[in-house]
Amino acid sequence: MGGMGRPGTGGGAEASEEAVGGERRGQVKRAVPEAGGGAEADAAVRWIEGASDGPLLLCVGGLHGNEPAGVRALEEVAGRLAGQSGKMAGDFVAAVGNIAALEAGRRFLAYDLNRVWTRSRLAARRGRSAPEDRETARLARLLKQVQERRRGPVYVLDIHTTSSGGGAFTTTAGLPANRRFAQVIPVPLVLGLGKHVEGTLITHLDQFGWTTAVFECGQHEEAAARARAAAAVWLAVRAAGLLREEDVPEAARGFLTLQADGRGLPPVMEMTHRHAVTESDAYQSRPGLRNFQPVRAGDIVGNDRRGDVAAPVDGRLLMPLYQEQGEDGFFVVEVKEGEGGGAPRVAGAAVETARAMVEAAGGVVETAEAVAGPRKTD
């Protein structure tokens, strides 16, 4: 897959950092130097500067190469935001994660790019030349640029998909600011992932003091996943404060679309179990398992070379593995009682206000499946 490029250049234009720094505010920029420290810009990053100082929203798609929905959604949103930059306060940065793996259609080539972000793992990879080593260095330079060039607080939305079908959800560290940001997206919030999985990018960003959330927007090949991802990005744009409410009706429409998709699911859940797997386990999930389906302790959810694998605790199943690569066979989450009180809100507006905004604009509230259209079966 090619880079995001700059509108009007066909993606082939290159610019030095000096030229990028001299462009007028409001233009789309590719601001990060390539590996090797030269002056070429990173075609996998789009940097849109608003007309005035303000927050910076960094959105990442495709940290896993078999998850293109987030990349496609970011291309769509960035293209539309470029035309609104004169109204924007702050910056919007869209980045592709694992370029080489995306081109190959694989989760990763040498190692998982969303499991390397610990001090010891990064140190162990320094100076090596695997495809993910180059991607890690490129993303690290982007993070440095964000820290140096930001004109206000930084928000991060990391977009993923799952190999199983079922509900979309968010996850983040349990800090109040992170939770508020994640819950702008009206899908279940899953807490506790960091206790079970090491080396994620979003955990690494805690050291910067940025406000962060992950959005899992559906199954890898599901057309609706892209629509959900775009809806979440618009909500993040509004929540971060890049645009005023009246300038981003897509946020209200996206809120209602995602709320319709997630109706009936608990608002907050806690991860209580992770079933780790290795390649030698030959683990396979039983067919037809879906995110958030109830399970009881002892229910058989898969098998490996030793025999049946059962859920060890009661709860709801999350991310059962249906792909060749991955270290997580499945997770179990439980509902957190007493969480999520009050009316759902979209970037400060109550849900009834969001509905009124959509209706006033002549819009119709639809699920992401309806927005995306029929799923291709070929």
C-alpha positions as CSV (number, residue, x, y, z in Angstrom):
1,M,0.0,0.0,0.0
2,G,1.3,3.4,-0.9
3,G,1.7,6.3,1.5
4,M,-0.9,8.9,2.3
5,G,0.8,11.6,0.3
6,R,-0.3,15.2,-0.1
7,P,-3.5,16.0,-2.0
8,G,-2.7,17.3,-5.5
9,T,0.8,15.7,-5.7
10,G,-0.2,12.1,-6.5
11,G,1.7,11.1,-3.4
12,G,5.1,11.5,-5.1
13,A,6.1,14.9,-4.0
14,E,9.0,15.2,-1.6
15,A,9.9,18.1,0.7
16,S,12.7,19.0,3.0
17,E,11.9,19.8,6.6
18,E,12.9,23.4,5.9
19,A,10.3,23.6,3.2
20,V,7.7,21.9,5.4
21,G,8.4,24.4,8.2
22,G,8.0,27.3,5.8
23,E,4.6,26.3,4.4
24,R,1.6,28.4,5.3
25,R,-0.6,27.1,8.1
26,G,-3.6,25.1,6.8
27,Q,-1.7,23.0,4.2
28,V,-1.3,19.2,4.5
29,K,2.2,18.3,5.5
30,R,4.3,15.2,5.5
31,A,6.6,16.1,8.3
32,V,8.8,13.2,9.4
33,P,12.1,12.4,7.9
34,E,12.7,8.9,6.5
35,A,15.0,6.3,8.0
36,G,18.6,7.3,7.4
37,G,18.0,10.9,8.6
38,G,17.7,12.5,5.2
39,A,15.5,15.3,4.1
40,E,12.9,13.2,2.4
41,A,9.4,13.4,4.0
42,D,7.5,10.4,5.3
43,A,4.7,9.7,2.8
44,A,2.9,7.6,5.4
45,V,2.1,10.7,7.6
46,R,-0.3,13.5,6.9
47,W,0.1,16.6,9.0
48,I,-2.7,19.2,8.7
49,E,-2.1,22.5,10.6
50,G,-5.0,24.6,11.7
51,A,-5.2,28.3,11.4
52,S,-4.5,28.9,15.1
53,D,-2.8,27.3,18.0
54,G,-4.6,24.5,19.7
55,P,-4.6,20.8,20.5
56,L,-2.9,18.1,18.4
57,L,-4.8,14.9,17.5
58,L,-2.6,12.0,16.4
59,C,-4.5,9.1,14.8
60,V,-2.7,5.8,13.9
61,G,-4.0,3.1,11.7
62,G,-2.4,-0.1,10.5
63,L,-0.1,-1.0,13.4
64,H,-1.0,-4.5,12.4
65,G,-0.7,-5.1,8.6
66,N,-3.9,-7.1,8.3
67,E,-6.0,-4.2,9.7
68,P,-6.4,-1.7,6.9
69,A,-9.7,-0.3,7.9
70,G,-8.2,2.5,10.1
71,V,-5.8,3.5,7.3
72,R,-8.6,3.8,4.8
73,A,-10.8,5.8,7.3
74,L,-7.9,8.2,8.0
75,E,-7.3,8.8,4.3
76,E,-11.0,9.8,4.1
77,V,-11.1,12.0,7.1
78,A,-7.8,13.7,6.4
79,G,-8.9,14.5,2.9
80,R,-12.0,16.3,4.2
81,L,-10.2,18.0,7.1
82,A,-7.7,19.5,4.7
83,G,-10.5,21.6,3.3
84,Q,-11.5,22.8,6.8
85,S,-8.0,23.7,8.1
86,G,-8.9,27.4,8.0
87,K,-11.4,26.7,10.7
88,M,-9.2,24.4,12.7
89,A,-7.4,25.2,16.0
90,G,-4.4,23.0,16.4
91,D,-3.2,20.1,14.3
92,F,-4.4,16.8,12.9
93,V,-1.8,14.1,12.3
94,A,-2.7,10.8,10.6
95,A,0.0,8.1,10.5
96,V,0.2,4.6,9.0
97,G,1.8,2.1,11.4
98,N,3.4,-1.0,9.8
99,I,3.7,-0.1,6.1
100,A,5.6,-3.2,5.1
101,A,3.2,-5.5,6.8
102,L,0.2,-3.7,5.2
103,E,1.7,-4.2,1.8
104,A,2.0,-7.9,2.5
105,G,-1.4,-8.1,4.2
106,R,0.1,-9.8,7.3
107,R,-0.2,-8.8,11.0
108,F,3.6,-8.4,11.0
109,L,6.6,-9.6,9.1
110,A,9.3,-10.2,11.9
111,Y,7.5,-9.2,15.1
112,D,4.4,-7.5,16.4
113,L,4.8,-3.8,16.1
114,N,2.2,-3.3,18.9
115,R,4.2,-5.4,21.4
116,V,7.6,-3.8,21.2
117,W,7.0,-0.6,23.1
118,T,8.8,-1.3,26.3
119,R,12.2,0.1,27.3
120,S,13.9,-3.3,27.3
121,R,12.3,-4.5,24.0
122,L,13.2,-1.2,22.2
123,A,16.7,-1.4,23.5
124,A,17.1,-5.0,22.4
125,R,16.0,-4.1,18.8
126,R,18.2,-1.0,18.5
127,G,20.5,-1.2,15.5
128,R,18.8,-4.2,13.9
129,S,17.3,-4.2,10.4
130,A,14.1,-6.2,10.5
131,P,11.2,-4.5,8.7
132,E,9.5,-3.7,12.1
133,D,12.8,-2.2,13.3
134,R,12.6,0.4,10.6
135,E,8.9,1.0,11.3
136,T,9.6,1.4,15.0
137,A,12.3,4.0,14.3
138,R,10.1,5.9,11.9
139,L,7.2,6.0,14.5
140,A,9.6,7.1,17.2
141,R,10.7,10.0,15.1
142,L,7.1,10.9,14.5
143,L,6.4,10.9,18.3
144,K,9.4,13.2,18.8
145,Q,8.1,15.6,16.2
146,V,4.7,15.6,17.8
147,Q,6.2,16.4,21.2
148,E,8.4,19.2,19.7
149,R,5.8,20.8,17.4
150,R,2.6,20.5,19.3
151,R,0.8,23.8,20.0
152,G,-1.4,22.5,22.8
153,P,-2.4,19.2,24.5
154,V,-2.0,16.0,22.6
155,Y,-4.7,13.4,22.0
156,V,-4.0,10.0,20.4
157,L,-6.5,7.5,18.8
158,D,-5.0,4.2,17.8
159,I,-7.4,2.3,15.5
160,H,-7.5,-1.5,15.2
161,T,-9.7,-4.3,14.1
162,T,-10.2,-7.9,15.3
163,S,-10.2,-11.3,13.6
164,S,-13.5,-12.2,15.2
165,G,-16.9,-10.6,14.5
166,G,-19.1,-8.8,17.0
167,G,-19.1,-5.6,19.0
168,A,-16.6,-2.7,18.6
169,F,-15.0,-1.3,21.8
170,T,-12.5,1.1,23.2
171,T,-9.7,0.5,25.7
172,T,-7.3,2.8,27.5
173,A,-5.4,3.2,30.7
174,G,-7.8,4.0,33.6
175,L,-6.8,7.6,34.0
176,P,-9.8,9.9,34.2
177,A,-8.8,12.0,31.2
178,N,-8.2,8.9,29.1
179,R,-11.6,7.4,30.1
180,R,-13.4,10.6,29.3
181,F,-11.8,10.7,25.9
182,A,-12.5,7.0,25.2
183,Q,-16.1,7.3,26.3
184,V,-16.8,10.0,23.7
185,I,-17.1,7.0,21.4
186,P,-20.3,5.3,22.4
187,V,-19.2,1.7,22.5
188,P,-18.1,-0.5,25.5
189,L,-15.0,0.6,27.3
190,V,-12.7,-2.3,28.2
191,L,-10.3,-1.6,31.1
192,G,-7.3,-3.6,32.2
193,L,-5.7,-4.5,28.9
194,G,-2.4,-3.1,30.1
195,K,-2.3,-5.6,33.0
196,H,-2.4,-8.5,30.5
197,V,-0.6,-7.3,27.4
198,E,2.9,-5.6,27.4
199,G,4.5,-3.4,24.9
200,T,1.5,-1.7,23.2
201,L,2.0,1.7,21.7
202,I,-0.7,3.3,23.7
203,T,0.9,2.2,27.0
204,H,4.2,3.6,25.8
205,L,2.5,7.0,25.3
206,D,1.6,7.2,29.0
207,Q,5.1,8.5,29.7
208,F,4.3,11.6,27.5
209,G,1.3,12.6,29.5
210,W,-0.9,12.6,26.4
211,T,-4.6,11.6,26.4
212,T,-5.0,8.3,24.7
213,A,-7.5,5.7,23.6
214,V,-7.6,2.6,21.3
215,F,-10.7,1.9,19.1
216,E,-11.3,-1.6,17.9
217,C,-13.8,-1.0,15.1
218,G,-14.9,-4.4,14.0
219,Q,-13.7,-7.4,12.0
220,H,-10.7,-7.0,9.7
221,E,-12.6,-7.6,6.4
222,E,-15.9,-6.1,7.4
223,A,-16.9,-3.1,5.3
224,A,-18.6,-1.5,8.3
225,A,-15.3,-1.3,10.2
226,R,-14.1,1.5,8.0
227,A,-17.3,3.5,8.6
228,R,-17.0,2.9,12.4
229,A,-13.3,4.1,12.3
230,A,-14.2,7.2,10.4
231,A,-17.0,8.0,12.9
232,A,-14.7,7.6,15.8
233,V,-12.1,9.9,14.3
234,W,-14.7,12.6,13.7
235,L,-15.7,12.2,17.4
236,A,-12.1,12.5,18.4
237,V,-11.6,15.6,16.3
238,R,-14.6,17.3,18.1
239,A,-13.6,16.0,21.5
240,A,-10.0,17.3,21.2
241,G,-11.4,20.7,20.2
242,L,-9.9,21.0,16.7
243,L,-13.2,22.2,15.3
244,R,-16.3,23.8,16.8
245,E,-19.5,21.7,17.1
246,E,-21.2,23.5,14.2
247,D,-18.2,22.8,11.9
248,V,-18.1,19.1,12.4
249,P,-21.6,17.6,12.0
250,E,-19.9,14.3,11.1
251,A,-19.2,13.9,14.9
252,A,-22.9,13.9,15.8
253,R,-23.8,11.6,12.9
254,G,-20.9,9.2,13.8
255,F,-22.0,9.2,17.5
256,L,-25.5,8.1,16.7
257,T,-24.2,5.5,14.2
258,L,-21.9,3.9,16.7
259,Q,-24.5,4.1,19.5
260,A,-26.9,2.2,17.2
261,D,-24.3,-0.5,16.6
262,G,-23.5,-0.9,20.2
263,R,-27.0,-0.8,21.7
264,G,-27.6,-3.4,24.5
265,L,-23.9,-3.9,25.4
266,P,-22.6,-2.9,28.9
267,P,-20.8,0.5,28.9
268,V,-17.7,-0.5,30.9
269,M,-16.0,-3.9,31.3
270,E,-12.8,-5.1,33.0
271,M,-10.5,-7.7,31.5
272,T,-10.0,-10.6,33.8
273,H,-8.2,-13.2,31.8
274,R,-5.9,-13.6,28.8
275,H,-5.2,-16.9,27.2
276,A,-1.7,-16.6,25.8
277,V,-0.7,-18.7,22.8
278,T,2.5,-19.5,20.9
279,E,2.9,-20.9,17.4
280,S,3.8,-24.3,18.8
281,D,0.5,-24.5,20.6
282,A,-1.4,-24.8,17.3
283,Y,-4.3,-23.0,18.9
284,Q,-7.7,-22.7,17.1
285,S,-10.8,-21.0,18.2
286,R,-14.1,-22.8,17.8
287,P,-16.1,-21.5,14.8
288,G,-18.6,-18.7,15.2
289,L,-17.4,-17.1,18.4
290,R,-18.0,-13.3,18.7
291,N,-16.9,-10.4,20.8
292,F,-18.8,-10.0,24.0
293,Q,-20.8,-13.3,23.8
294,P,-21.4,-14.7,27.3
295,V,-19.3,-17.6,28.5
296,R,-19.3,-19.7,31.6
297,A,-16.3,-21.2,33.3
298,G,-15.7,-24.6,31.6
299,D,-17.2,-23.7,28.2
300,I,-15.0,-25.0,25.4
301,V,-13.9,-22.1,23.3
302,G,-11.0,-23.7,21.3
303,N,-8.4,-26.4,21.1
304,D,-4.7,-26.8,20.8
305,R,-2.2,-29.7,20.5
306,R,-3.1,-30.7,24.1
307,G,-6.8,-30.9,23.5
308,D,-9.8,-28.7,24.4
309,V,-9.3,-25.2,25.8
310,A,-12.0,-23.9,28.2
311,A,-12.9,-20.5,29.5
312,P,-11.5,-20.4,33.1
313,V,-14.0,-17.9,34.4
314,D,-17.5,-16.5,33.8
315,G,-17.8,-13.4,31.7
316,R,-17.9,-12.3,28.1
317,L,-15.5,-13.5,25.4
318,L,-13.3,-10.9,23.7
319,M,-11.1,-11.2,20.6
320,P,-11.1,-14.9,20.0
321,L,-8.3,-15.6,17.6
322,Y,-9.2,-16.4,13.9
323,Q,-5.9,-15.7,12.2
324,E,-2.5,-17.2,11.6
325,Q,-0.5,-14.7,13.7
326,G,-1.1,-13.5,17.2
327,E,-0.1,-14.1,20.8
328,D,-3.6,-13.9,22.3
329,G,-6.0,-16.9,21.9
330,F,-8.8,-15.0,23.6
331,F,-9.7,-12.7,26.5
332,V,-12.5,-12.8,29.1
333,V,-14.0,-9.6,30.4
334,E,-16.6,-8.9,33.1
335,V,-19.1,-6.1,33.5
336,K,-18.2,-3.4,35.9
337,E,-21.3,-2.7,37.9
338,G,-22.3,0.9,38.6
339,E,-20.3,2.2,35.7
340,G,-21.4,4.5,32.9
341,G,-24.2,6.4,34.6
342,G,-25.8,9.4,33.0
343,A,-26.8,10.1,29.4
344,P,-24.3,9.2,26.7
345,R,-22.6,12.3,25.4
346,V,-20.8,13.3,22.2
347,A,-17.9,15.7,22.8
348,G,-19.9,17.6,25.4
349,A,-23.3,17.4,23.7
350,A,-26.1,15.2,25.0
351,V,-27.4,12.5,22.7
352,E,-30.7,14.2,22.1
353,T,-28.7,17.3,20.9
354,A,-26.6,15.1,18.6
355,R,-29.8,13.6,17.1
356,A,-31.3,17.1,16.6
357,M,-28.0,18.3,14.9
358,V,-28.2,15.3,12.5
359,E,-31.9,15.8,11.7
360,A,-31.4,19.6,11.2
361,A,-28.7,18.8,8.7
362,G,-31.1,16.5,6.8
363,G,-29.2,13.4,7.9
364,V,-30.5,9.9,8.8
365,V,-29.1,7.9,11.6
366,E,-27.9,4.5,10.3
367,T,-25.8,1.7,11.6
368,A,-22.3,1.3,10.3
369,E,-23.4,-1.8,8.3
370,A,-26.0,0.3,6.6
371,V,-23.5,3.1,5.9
372,A,-21.0,0.6,4.5
373,G,-23.5,-1.3,2.4
374,P,-23.6,-5.1,1.8
375,R,-20.5,-7.0,2.7
376,K,-18.5,-8.4,-0.2
377,T,-18.3,-12.2,-0.3
378,D,-15.8,-12.7,-3.1
